[in-house]
Every structure is written in structure tokens, then in C-alpha cells.
């Protein structure tokens, strides 16, 4: 686990290994959420970039009756 520090301008640097593994580029936008006392950064992607993201997903899982 990597530790980051909040600067005096409340900025945080995303560690290089995380940036590379997620393909984060300069200027990319993120949605910031407070979720259960955690800060979550969710990359905002264009719909055209999402094409095929669920390919290969297992759809045979048992589902709850209200989720069908």
C-alpha cells in the first residue's frame, strides 16, 4: 500500500504505479465521492471509450428475484 500526503493546497499526487495500471493521463477528470468515510476517485470516461468493457462477463450468476 502506498501513502500519499495532502499538500497545503489540498492536492494529492496519484502514485505512478496506480496511474500506469489505470491508464490515467494528464487532464483526465475524476468524480470525487465520500463513501463510508473514504475518499473515492472515479474516472469519468466517455461512452465511446466504454465499448466492450463488459465483454467476457459471467452472466450465469444466480441473481436475487428483484434484480432480474
C-alpha positions in Angstrom: 0.0 0.0 0.0 1.3 3.4 -0.9 0.9 6.5 1.3 0.2 10.0 -0.1 0.3 13.4 1.5 -2.2 16.2 1.1 -0.4 19.5 0.2 -1.2 22.9 1.6 -3.4 23.5 -1.5 -5.3 20.2 -0.7 -3.7 18.4 -3.6 -2.8 14.7 -3.8 -0.4 13.1 -6.3 -1.7 9.7 -7.6 1.3 7.3 -7.4 3.0 6.3 -10.6 2.1 2.6 -10.3 -1.6 3.4 -9.8 -1.6 5.9 -12.8 0.1 3.3 -15.1 -2.2 0.4 -14.0 -5.3 2.5 -14.6 -4.1 4.4 -17.7 -4.6 7.8 -16.1 -3.5 10.7 -18.4 -2.8 14.4 -17.6 -6.0 16.4 -17.7 -8.3 13.4 -17.1 -11.3 14.2 -14.9 -12.5 12.3 -11.9 -15.6 12.3 -9.8 -14.8 12.6 -6.1 -17.0 10.9 -3.6 -17.1 10.5 0.2 -18.1 6.9 0.7 -18.2 5.4 4.1 -15.5 7.7 5.4 -13.2 7.1 2.4 -12.4 9.4 -0.5 -13.0 7.7 -3.8 -11.8 8.9 -7.2 -13.9 7.6 -10.1 -12.5 8.3 -13.6 -15.0 9.9 -15.9 -14.9 8.1 -19.2 -16.6 8.9 -22.5 -19.2 6.5 -23.6 -17.3 5.6 -26.7 -14.3 4.6 -24.5 -16.6 2.2 -22.6 -17.3 0.0 -25.6 -16.6 -3.6 -24.8 -15.7 -3.1 -21.1 -18.1 -5.9 -20.0 -17.0 -8.4 -22.7 -16.5 -11.8 -21.1 -18.6 -11.0 -18.0 -20.1 -14.1 -16.5 -23.9 -13.7 -16.9 -24.9 -17.1 -15.4 -24.6 -16.0 -11.8 -27.6 -16.6 -9.5 -29.5 -13.3 -9.0 -31.9 -12.1 -6.5 -35.6 -12.1 -7.6 -35.8 -8.3 -7.6 -32.7 -7.9 -9.7 -33.9 -9.8 -12.8 
